[in-house]
Amino acid sequence: MFSSSSPPSWPLDKVFQYIDLHQDEFVQTLKEWVAVKSDSLQPVPRFRKELFLMMAMATDKLQRLGAEVDSVDLGSQQLPGGQSLPIPPIILAHLGNDPKKPTVCFYGHLDVQSAHQDDGWLTDPYTLMEVDGKLYGRGATDNKGPVLAWINAVSTFRALEQDLPVNIKFILEGMEEAGSIALEELIRKEKDRFFSSVDYIVISDNLWLSKRKPALTYGTRGNSYFLVKVKCRDQDFHSGTFGGILNEPVADLVALLGSLVDSSGHILIPGIYDQVAPLTEEEKEMYEAIDLDLEQYRSSSQVEKFLFDTKEEILMHLWRYPSLSIHGIEGAFDKPGTKTVIPGWVTGKFSIRLVPHMNVSMVEKQVKQHLEDVFSKRNSSNQMAISMVLGVQPWIANTNDTQYLAAKRAIRTVFGTEPDMIQDGSSIPIAKLFQDIIQKSVMMLPLGAVDDGEHSQNEKINRWNYIEGSKLFAAFFLEMAKLH
């Protein structure tokens, strides 16, 4: 465990002491929250009831802290089968409105991915179990633990009858795992009301890069997802009757997919790298400082060899360079056995992870142009259609913003170390959404360790991360008050 480099000053020592003394109580609350099966992915009434219960429990918790809470009714969601289900409310809450203090808004979500014990969980996913300091349960790290850590920090100041160093706002939703239904509309609507006084937005919904070293996240990749369909006719053919006399859709599609990326991971679409932000010296130094045991990372990933040999190259190709992945082929024969079929049509699926300063519509244009060129050279009589079905822009923050400096100082106080400055290779659209609509500083301050297993079996948060994370948020409030 890292030791603090210098003892925290009053009132932080009182705050830390209180959090240590009440940690079992904080773990018990997490246990109560994990017990609620707030699964937003399965659109069935019983899980919706659980989601409404979860939002009601959070509302009650915030009201007990003295927050003013608005539980926004969002109507219902129409499902493909014709039935409709109510959308759980989004919670907008605030504590304090002192104009001399900065206002920090925390975004979190209280819904979870589906979980069943027979998926490979060692215990019931909705019963928080502590083993060797690890708190196992669905939602423990994604995102109920971090939401509660923020609430624990606020409640500690309250319990000690300390003035909150900052004004606090909360936006908590219950549909994040299902695509944050109705959230964007609400943010736009509340831009000049609820969010008008907000100076900073904090998201704590991702993980460190290490098991023990804290991190600050300042960027995420975007994503553009493509379908390319090649069609001869609606029905399949018999290869004995038609093989050798027609352009086969699978052969066309394999040529198209094979033209996208080479064996070293380099994307072959002309112009695709033109918009990528150039590498700066400052950025290079950030990569060098990051704590990553490459050998351990490789073996835990169960991969024989990565495409790159150094930590810096691996991280850059995960964070600051685009990547292209081929995901599958719909319509092709994929069952066991030896069926001699020529599919009449097939659809290939691939996506490109976008990085600053790539633009979704420019990428769409480049992809379509490239595939049309490759297809025309084949002189095939088949029809080809390309569509982009998802386009999420990348997000990047200014690491010299006040809240990044405050978070670094808070991490030094609590953990006695500098944080890893990291990006996330996946897409977290909410950060970009807040940045674009509200146009205030957005920061990702993760609490979970790299091995927490969000979305997978045996998801957990370490007691240490949860309790020290509660202290981190408290220290962050005080640093924000000093720096703002």
HELIX and SHEET records of a PDB file:
HELIX    1   1 LEU A   12  LEU A   21  1                                  10    
HELIX    2   2 GLN A   23  VAL A   34  1                                  12    
HELIX    3   3 PRO A   45  ARG A   64  1                                  20    
HELIX    4   4 GLN A  117  ASP A  119  5                                   3    
HELIX    5   5 ALA A  140  LYS A  144  3                                   5    
HELIX    6   6 GLY A  145  ALA A  159  1                                  15    
HELIX    7   7 GLU A  176  ALA A  178  5                                   3    
HELIX    8   8 LEU A  183  GLU A  190  1                                   8    
HELIX    9   9 SER A  239  PHE A  242  1                                   4    
HELIX   10  10 PRO A  249  GLY A  258  1                                  10    
HELIX   11  11 GLU A  281  ALA A  289  1                                   9    
HELIX   12  12 LEU A  294  SER A  300  1                                   7    
HELIX   13  13 LYS A  311  TRP A  319  1                                   9    
HELIX   14  14 VAL A  360  LYS A  377  1                                  18    
HELIX   15  15 THR A  402  PHE A  415  1                                  14    
HELIX   16  16 PRO A  429  ILE A  438  1                                  10    
HELIX   17  17 ARG A  463  LEU A  483  1                                  21    
SHEET    1   A 6 GLU A  68  VAL A  72  0                                        
SHEET    2   A 6 ILE A  90  LEU A  95 -1                                        
SHEET    3   A 6 ASN A 167  GLU A 173 -1                                        
SHEET    4   A 6 THR A 103  HIS A 109  1                                        
SHEET    5   A 6 TYR A 200  ILE A 203  1                                        
SHEET    6   A 6 SER A 441  MET A 444  1                                        
SHEET    1   B 2 SER A  76  GLN A  78  0                                        
SHEET    2   B 2 SER A  84  PRO A  86 -1                                        
SHEET    1   C 3 MET A 129  VAL A 131  0                                        
SHEET    2   C 3 LYS A 134  TYR A 136 -1                                        
SHEET    3   C 3 LYS A 460  ASN A 462 -1                                        
SHEET    1   D 3 TRP A 395  ILE A 396  0                                        
SHEET    2   D 3 ALA A 215  THR A 220 -1                                        
SHEET    3   D 3 ASP A 420  ASP A 424  1                                        
SHEET    1   E 4 SER A 323  GLU A 330  0                                        
SHEET    2   E 4 TRP A 345  LEU A 354 -1                                        
SHEET    3   E 4 GLY A 222  LYS A 231 -1                                        
SHEET    4   E 4 GLN A 383  VAL A 392 -1                                        
SHEET    1   F 2 PHE A 237  HIS A 238  0                                        
SHEET    2   F 2 VAL A 341  ILE A 342 -1                                        
END                                                                             
